[in-house]
Amino acid sequence: MKKYNEHTDQEAARKLGKYAWLSFCGEDTEATMRRADERFKTLAYIIAAATLLLLVLGYCTSGSGKTPAERLIRNEYGGDARDISVNVSASYGDVTLEKELELRVNSRALTEEEAQLLLDSCEEYIRTEVIVTDHVSSDLSLPERSPDGLVEISWHSGDPSRLGDDGTVDLLEIPRLCAVELRAEMRIEHFVRELSFVIEISEGDPRESMNRSLDLLAEELSSEDGGISMELPDERDGIDIQWSFPGKEVPWELLPLAAFVLLAVYFGRYDPEEKRMRKKASEFEREIPSMTLQLILLLNAGLVVSAAFDEIIDKNSGSGSPLYAALENVRDKAEGENLSFISELYVFANTTGCRDFIRLSSLILDHSNRGSELAGKLEKERAQLWSSRLSAAKARTKEAETKLCFPLMLLLCVLVVISAAPALMTM
């Protein structure tokens, strides 16, 4: 404690002095304080180095390393505008004002030379990729802008009923010779250039044209409200039309579904009974330790095995327990056929397939004439039965936890959707 009081660090003495008694437990307080000092120095060096590094990075990245003149240079036409910060020092008479302003540097204005180059590029695009042939037999795909998005393109057809401004081609009742003028107007700001094409339309697959004609007919018929009854035309644009109404039809698709349900019911017809019987067998097995305890108590009270079973059966008669009902039936069978109850119990146990009950009946059969010895062995057997029953209960608990995982996963998914929905709706 003397060496500790000689330490010059009063803060350390204030915080660690109350633990000085740990020196009697082998704690080196001076080494503890040295480690604390070394840890502080290391952290101080790290913080100082990180601060210096951030200052250098902030200085190097501020202004993107550009001179004031470079920051004011505009981007090429079509480029993105950018925001810059400018410090302003203003004076008016004796009054001075310093302020930081945010300026937006827009891209350069379009020159005539640049406009002509862009129009040339757009014209080449139209001639090489859009109007590659002057003979068509299907719809044309007419773009509204150049690939770079700078030039706006508008299309004008000399015969919109045959070749629409959107490139749709009507192949119905097409004449033998059909040529339509198609003009493309390219515009970028106030610079305009036009291209003209003569498109020859030949016969092709008329399905698209038929669909458009029938859709237009449906719109026209739906907009009419005159007359007592709606009149349905037999012909339109050279298309022969036959009208029919859907009548009553037998839903044959229900037959496979009914067959599937019937097969499912057939193969699962015993499932409810199996479930009920499995539950009853489980109740039977759960009652074995309790019955064994009653048998031990009665044997210790001086009763023989058969008398002890008679007492157990009479006491639990009418309880609804499957075990005691089975024991009563075994006793009635043994009395009716003048057989030994213990032997019949062993025979019955082998039919149940329950290993615990078979082992118990075998033990009773082998030691039925040794009352005290049988009681001791039954006591050990009862302990084992209760252990097995506890293990089975633990297994059922784990099974229940496993079954609960799926609902919990669904709940988690719902919570994630609820949490993420506001963010997704604002995107």
PyMOL commands that set and color helices and strands:
alter all, ss='L'
color gray80, all
select helices_A, chain A and resi 2-5+10-25+29-65+68-71+112-130+207-223+254-267+271-300+305-315+322-336+341-352+355-366+371-425
alter helices_A, ss='H'
color red, helices_A
select strands_A, chain A and resi 82-92+95-105+135-136+152-157+179-188+191-201+235-236+239-240
alter strands_A, ss='S'
color yellow, strands_A
deselect
rebuild
show_as cartoon
